[in-house]
């Protein structure tokens, strides 16, 4: 089969002629799509501005802005394709999307899951931008809720990106959900100290500290009889519950309580351990009636083990003296 150069040249010229004829439509299609993009940006910016003005509707404004942005872009794409491609109808695009929806769903499963979770988070508002949350091992202030992930700023100045599906399915603690927050700290006192006196000293020290609320009042409760101390749990409320206020108020409370307890003569014991040795001999070994924790029982202690005394004499050691009766 011989190659017909004239036929190939005619085909190229026909394509060029067709492209030249469709070029104005392509230009119009691009201009129309750019206009739709500009309108989408304006609508989204207006929704965000509305959200900033109304704090309680902030998440709703973000949702509406993003949905409107996507809808306008999709409408602009359909309009541009109808202008640029002869015989194209929106039904053809919908049918193509329907045939490939399964493949798209598997390929972008995580993206779609995070997107839907982000929309539900923005609508349900379990937390808002500016709230302080704890998710897993991460804690910080919510900076932005995107369609794929939520950005939080930790207290040490780092940014953490958490997928929205994780925040939607896993437990999340919102430290700033309410106007008041209760803090607590366990303080150990000696067993010989007066609990009522120590409680009074602690509560008097806490009252009057800036940031500590008078209502509900602070309280100190006995929570444990530990090995070397009686533990009292000091609890107080603060407002507003920001992390910076938590550290500042806790520092002031602990300093005042320590000074007050020392001034009141209350012991702040260190953890101690007492080691007791059994005075066991061959004569009393196994007889719990004649043994005590560290010293013989009664006025007649058990006699020294004969074999122990003989072994010490053979080694030239002086056997210990008999306990006096």
Secondary structure as UniProt FT lines:
FT   HELIX           5..53
FT   HELIX           55..57
FT   HELIX           58..84
FT   TURN            86..87
FT   HELIX           90..99
FT   HELIX           101..107
FT   HELIX           109..124
FT   TURN            129..130
FT   STRAND          132..135
FT   TURN            136..137
FT   STRAND          138..145
FT   STRAND          149..154
FT   TURN            155..156
FT   STRAND          159..163
FT   HELIX           164..169
FT   STRAND          173..174
FT   TURN            175..176
FT   STRAND          181..189
FT   TURN            191..192
FT   HELIX           195..206
FT   TURN            207..208
FT   TURN            210..211
FT   STRAND          219..225
FT   STRAND          230..238
FT   HELIX           243..263
FT   TURN            264..265
FT   TURN            282..286
FT   HELIX           288..290
FT   HELIX           306..314
FT   TURN            315..316
//
